[in-house]
């Protein structure tokens, strides 16, 4: 059976651990959340549930996505020292991409299928063009 209190506790633990790893103090987090330090402490201890806006602000302060903050998993350091809060290999691979690559993928996802097909053709043409130039 789903237990919201348990999920809040898990999220609180992940946030507290990320603060520790990233070197974000509770005082700094309180500043980002625009809340008294005692309220932030209650959230980190799992005594109170964070509001949705608080979760997004935490993500900004900790440099993680909302999915990473909410998905249960293991904290681990990637080769580029980013912290990923999931054991899903696809999510970890996504975080090894550059910011430009992630932005490109995000934009690509919102294209209609017809335009996605055109983008694939265009990218294949670019690769073929660059490969052909190697032999000039």
C-alpha positions as CSV (number, residue, x, y, z in Angstrom):
1,X,0.0,0.0,0.0
2,X,1.2,3.5,-0.9
3,X,2.5,5.4,2.1
4,X,2.9,9.2,1.5
5,X,4.7,9.7,4.8
6,X,7.3,7.1,3.8
7,X,7.8,8.8,0.5
8,X,8.2,12.2,2.2
9,X,10.8,10.7,4.5
10,X,12.7,9.2,1.5
11,X,12.7,12.6,-0.4
12,X,13.8,14.3,2.8
13,X,16.7,11.9,3.2
14,X,17.7,12.4,-0.5
15,X,17.6,16.2,-0.1
16,X,19.7,16.1,3.1
17,X,22.2,13.8,1.5
18,X,22.5,16.0,-1.7
19,X,23.0,19.0,0.5
20,X,25.8,17.2,2.2
21,X,27.4,16.1,-1.0
22,X,27.0,19.4,-2.8
23,X,28.1,21.5,0.2
24,X,24.7,23.3,0.4
25,X,24.1,24.4,4.0
26,X,20.7,24.4,5.6
27,X,21.0,28.1,5.9
28,X,21.7,28.5,2.2
29,X,18.8,26.2,1.4
30,X,16.5,28.2,3.6
31,X,17.5,31.3,1.7
32,X,16.7,29.7,-1.7
33,X,13.4,28.4,-0.3
34,X,12.7,31.8,1.3
35,X,11.7,30.0,4.5
36,X,13.0,30.1,8.1
37,X,15.8,27.7,8.8
38,X,13.6,25.9,11.3
39,X,11.0,25.1,8.6
40,X,13.7,23.8,6.3
41,X,15.1,21.6,9.2
42,X,11.6,20.2,9.7
43,X,11.4,19.3,5.9
44,X,14.8,17.7,5.9
45,X,13.9,15.7,9.0
46,X,10.7,14.5,7.3
47,X,8.5,16.1,9.9
48,X,6.8,18.3,7.3
49,X,6.2,17.8,3.5
50,X,7.8,20.3,1.1
51,X,5.5,22.2,-1.2
52,X,5.8,21.7,-4.9
53,X,7.5,25.1,-5.4
54,X,10.0,24.2,-2.7
55,X,10.9,21.0,-4.5
56,X,11.7,22.9,-7.7
57,X,13.7,25.4,-5.8
58,X,15.6,22.6,-4.1
59,X,16.4,21.2,-7.5
60,X,17.8,24.5,-8.6
61,X,20.0,24.8,-5.5
62,X,21.2,21.2,-5.7
63,X,21.5,21.2,-9.5
64,X,19.4,18.1,-10.0
65,X,16.2,17.5,-12.0
66,X,12.8,17.0,-10.3
67,X,12.8,13.4,-11.5
68,X,16.2,12.8,-9.8
69,X,14.9,14.3,-6.5
70,X,11.7,12.2,-6.5
71,X,12.8,8.9,-7.9
72,X,14.0,6.4,-5.3
73,X,17.4,5.1,-6.0
74,X,21.0,5.3,-4.9
75,X,23.1,8.4,-4.7
76,X,26.3,8.0,-6.7
77,X,28.9,10.2,-8.2
78,X,29.3,10.1,-12.0
79,X,32.7,10.5,-13.7
80,X,32.0,14.2,-14.2
81,X,31.1,14.6,-10.5
82,X,27.4,15.2,-11.1
83,X,25.1,13.5,-8.6
84,X,22.5,11.3,-10.0
85,X,19.6,10.1,-7.7
86,X,18.6,7.0,-9.6
87,X,19.9,3.6,-10.4
88,X,18.4,3.7,-13.9
89,X,21.2,3.5,-16.5
90,X,19.3,5.6,-19.0
91,X,18.9,8.5,-16.5
92,X,22.6,8.3,-15.6
93,X,23.6,8.3,-19.3
94,X,21.4,11.4,-19.8
95,X,23.4,13.2,-17.2
96,X,26.7,12.5,-18.8
97,X,25.5,14.6,-21.8
98,X,26.6,18.2,-22.1
99,X,24.0,20.9,-21.4
100,X,23.8,21.6,-25.2
101,X,23.1,17.9,-25.9
102,X,20.4,17.8,-23.2
103,X,18.8,20.9,-24.6
104,X,18.8,19.4,-28.1
105,X,17.2,16.2,-26.9
106,X,14.6,18.2,-24.9
107,X,13.7,20.3,-28.0
108,X,13.6,17.2,-30.2
109,X,11.0,15.5,-27.9
110,X,8.5,18.3,-28.5
111,X,8.7,18.1,-32.3
112,X,5.8,16.4,-34.2
113,X,6.8,13.0,-35.7
114,X,7.1,14.4,-39.2
115,X,9.7,17.0,-38.1
116,X,11.5,14.4,-36.0
117,X,11.9,12.3,-39.2
118,X,13.2,15.3,-41.1
119,X,15.7,16.0,-38.3
120,X,17.0,12.4,-38.4
121,X,17.4,12.7,-42.2
122,X,19.2,16.0,-41.8
123,X,21.5,14.7,-39.1
124,X,22.4,11.6,-41.2
125,X,23.2,13.9,-44.1
126,X,25.5,16.0,-41.9
127,X,27.4,13.0,-40.7
128,X,27.7,11.6,-44.3
129,X,28.9,15.0,-45.5
130,X,31.6,15.2,-42.8
131,X,32.6,11.6,-43.5
132,X,32.9,12.4,-47.2
133,X,35.1,15.4,-46.6
134,X,37.6,13.3,-44.7
135,X,38.7,11.7,-47.9
136,X,39.1,15.0,-49.9
